[in-house]
Amino acid sequence: RDFAKVGVPALLYTLQNSLLFVALSHLDAAVFQVTYQLKTLFTALFAVLLLGKRLEPVQWASLLVLSAGVISVQRQESAASTTTAG
């Protein structure tokens, strides 16, 4: 039972780190870093939705700024790849 409490998260963490290296090998460093920050956004959203946690207005504002940054970088990357391909 104790193994499941520690082992399952450890295995998931190992899988996550392996997938991060795969992602890093396919993305520019800046795109990877900003997209990686989505983890923070989803953690906050799940904490609110599943755990009933309340966030302060400044925390919501921070999440909006983070989201705007991710969207901005993704749009720039998409435009750059379209220009290169076309």
N, C-alpha and C positions, 0 to 999 in steps of 0.2 A: 504494500500500500504506500509506504514512504517512497519507494522507487517511482511509482506513478506520479506522485506529487512533484518529484524533482526530475525524473527521467523524461517525461513527456515534454515539459517546457524546454529542457536541454536539447532534445532531438529537434524540436521545432526551431529553436534558435540556431542550431547547426544548419538546418535546411535553409533558413532565411539568409544566413551568411553566405552559403554556397550560391544561392540565387542572386545575391547582391553582386558577387564577383562576375557572374554571367551578365548581369545587367550592365555593370561597369565596362565590360569588354565590348558591349554593343552601343554604348552611348558616349557622348562627349562628357567630360568631367563636370562641367557646369550644369548641363541638363540632368545628369545623374544626381548631383548634389541637391538641386532644387526639387526634383521629383521625389527624392528620398525623404524630403521634408513632409510629404503627404502622410507619412506614417504618423506624424504629430496630429494632423488634422483628423484622420480616421480614429485615432485613439481618443481624442476629445469627443468626437461625435458618438462613438460607441459608449463612452462613459456617461454621456448625457442620456442617450436613448435606452441603454440596457441597464445602467446602474442608477439612473435617476439623479446624477450629479448636477448641481447647478453651477453655471459659469458666470463670472462677473462680466459686466459690459466691456471692460478693457481686455478680458480674455477672448471674448467674441470678436472684438476689433482686431486683435492679434491674429486670430484664425482667418479673418477676412483678408488681412494684408498678406498672410502666408499663401492663401488660395490665389490671390491676385498675382503674386510672384510666380507661382507654379504655372498659371494660365499664360502669363506673359512669356515665360521662357518656352513653353510648349508651342505657342503660336509663332514665336520667332524661329524655332527649330523647324516647324512645319513649313513656314514660308521659305526658309533657306533650302530645305530639301526639295521643295517644289521648283524653286528657281534653278537649282542645280540640275534637276531631272528634266526640266522643260527647256 
